[in-house]
Amino acid sequence: MKKILSTTMALLIVSTLGFAQRIPADSIFANYYAATGGKALWNEIKTFNVKRSYSAASATPYTADISVSVPEKSIYKSKNIMNRSFVYTVKGNEGWIKVPIGGKMDVKDLSQAEQTKMRLEIYDLLVPFIDYQNRGLIATTVGTEMLNGVSVNQVELQGQGVKYNLWFDAKSGLLLRQKESLAGVITTTDFSNYIKSASGIMYPAKLVEINTADRKPVSITSTVTVNGTVGAELFKR
């Protein structure tokens, strides 16, 4: 009888400790905001510009210039490869791509799947949990674990047609890894080299991305400018 009671108590203690380690998802997000400049600065974000360089083994490197207007939920992306610019734009309920053909730009509608991905990027380019509740996402703490020798808190963020798993450094609060599941493709991104932007917000300047479609690691360097000029002409079809 004593042995049974001892076993039961041990299991109860383990269960209680495991539950205690599950920090609320909102607290983990709050720690991230605090570590990267403070929630007040994040609340002030209205526009941002991102410049990225992409490189992968046995693939042509390319760059991207991205501009976002958060209030208008609009995003502009110019993908520049071998001196050609392919321009992707989503504004409101519309989305289109401009492809250089000869000396002209051919304009075509983006598919609904492509538009959905770009609308997610309006937030993903910074962090996917921005205003997550009003966007219909549900956040759940998975628990504490080890990632590359670092103690991390994992959060699952679930929305219609998309799921994120996010791993935050338990000590610094910074986001170290993100796994996005969208349209049958899983994209894993590791973040490092956090630096401070002119606005005071910190962001990862180095990313390594791999997805289950291409299966090739892509190294990305990133520069972010917060609340810079985003011209209305970028979103003209």
Secondary structure by P-SEA (a helix, b strand, c coil): caaaaaaaaaaaaaaaaaaaacccaaaaaaaaaaacccaaaaaacccbbbbbbbbbcccccbbbbbbbbccccbbbbbbbcccbbbbbbbcccccbbbbbcccbbbbbbccaaaaaaaaaaccccccccccccccbbbbbbcbbbbcccbbbbbbbbbcccbbbbbbcccccccccbbbbbcccbbbbbbbcccccccccbbbbcbbbbbcccccbbbbbbbccccccccccccccc
